Amino acid sequence: MTDQFSSGPKVALMTFGDERDYMWEGYFGPLTQPRHAEAVEYLRTLPIEVIAFDEVARSRDLVDQQVKDLQAAGAEALFVHLPCWATPNIVVRAVQAASLPTVTMTGKSAATHGMVGLFGAAGTLSQIGIEHIRVRDDFGAPVFEQKLLPFFRAAATKARLRGRVMGLFGGRSLGIDTGTFDPMQWRAQFGIDVDHVDQLEIVRRAELVEPERVDRTMEWMSDQFASIAYNDDKLTEDKLRFQVRCYLANKDINEEKGLDFISVKCMTELSDHYVPQCLSAALMPGPYDAEGSKQPCSMSCEADGDGALSMEILKEISGGCSTLFADVSHMDDEKKILYLPNCGGMCSWFAGRSDEAAENLKNIELRPSVRPGGGAITYFTAAPGPVTLARLYRVSGNYRMAIVPGDVVDLDAEDRAAFIEARGKHQLPTAFVRVDVDLDRFVDEFGSNHISGVAGTWVRELVALCEMLSIEPVVMDKNFQ
């Protein structure tokens, strides 16, 4: 599922040539021009937005103009095309001026001296410490799917994180230090601002939400969810209405403050004395609510900043998909299944993996919360399908990212019954994820009680992004070593 609000990575193509007129006109021009046209045509078949130029860059003035134009167009990655010999110093000039994640490429033709141009330019980039990747292959080769598209998606994610604002509602929850983070480290490493908001602002604003919006959402929930288990104690209609008010208030605060993703403390002040924010955790990261289609807003619980940022990275790397947030609660050592529940709210998209709200919500029950404040939790089992789990965490202050590809699975009746019996009354929304991981290594290395996830397999993209952001990638799957 790709969110309707997202666009593909913006990749600028610059093809370079020999600056000597007599060599260009007599030899390299007739070889380079058709290959430049081929590059433009092929790249436009990929799920990226191509920024291309009619002319081959072979002078300093033309390089400077094209770099200025690609910057104005919002380029997020630079594709340096060297189909033939090209003057190396003008290539380096462009890469330095553009200051973007860069691919350098030449083809396999023996007639073009493309390898000479590649090594002349890329060798200089290495000598002056500019990271880039090198490709020697032809358009349409597997390297585009296996290496370049993940690289472009990572570059776009890096660019789009910069300037985003995370809303932190409340402070450390339940003594969970792994959810805390350094806002100045985020500023320096990711370019992300953090706006602290008292979580009681949600309560204050909840009382100001228009009754018509609350009525519409209550009616929508009654129609869409599988059931609402009202009782006379924990889950009353008034309690659920207040949860709806809190969700709509939080949504309004996000819009007014320009918050791109959020984390809410919830426990214990809201969960014990007002209502838990489980409904918000179920709807905020999804692409819909009673008011229609919307941009998913990554939301972690328990003021877990690194959890929220992990969700936001997964959302962006996947092109705008909904993300989940869960506890690492249990492992089936024999079957290699991770049991990943959350304390009452998990993104509703995962209940059916559909862009249609009805297809997901029909699988979700609203059950009474065990928290003193009452209200509802969302109860469901995540639908089967591929998933990439990931988590940012720090070791001695330096970020690592655990990356765990897997498959959400259905438990058979026997295993499900055993799990429910083992868990007792504490029933929660849960994803059961089968992984190909050394679980002892996972226990030794993993740096949080929380984990985030997104549908699909995005290991190469995440590794590339980690390398761009000075994060150590920790891929916990032998198939991706």
Buried (B, 14 or more C-beta within 10 A) or exposed (E): BBBEEBBBBBBBBBBBBBBBEEBBEEBBBEBBBEBBEBBBEBBEEBEBBBBBBEBBBBBBEBBBBBBEEBBEEEBBBBBBBBBBBBBBBBBBBBBEBBEBBBBBBBBEBEEBBBBBBBBBBBEBBEEEEBEBBBBBBBBEBEBBEEBBBBBBBBBBBBBBBEEBBBBBBBEBBEEBEBBBBEBEBBEEBBBBBBBEBEBEBBBEBBEEBEEEBBEBBBEBBEEBBEEBEBEEEBBBEEBBBBBBBBBBBBBBBBEEEEBBBBBBBBBBBBBBEBBBBBBBBBBBBBBBBBEEEBEBBBBBBBBBBBBBBBBBBBBBBBBBBBBBBBBBBBBBEEEBBBBBBBBBBBBBBBBBBBBEBEBBBBBBBBBBBBBEBBBBBBBBBBBBEBBBBBBBBBEEEEBBBBBBBBBBBEBEEEBEEEBEEEBEEEBBBBBBBBBBBBBEEBEEBBBBBBBBBBBBBBBBBBBBBBBBBEBEBBBBBEEBE
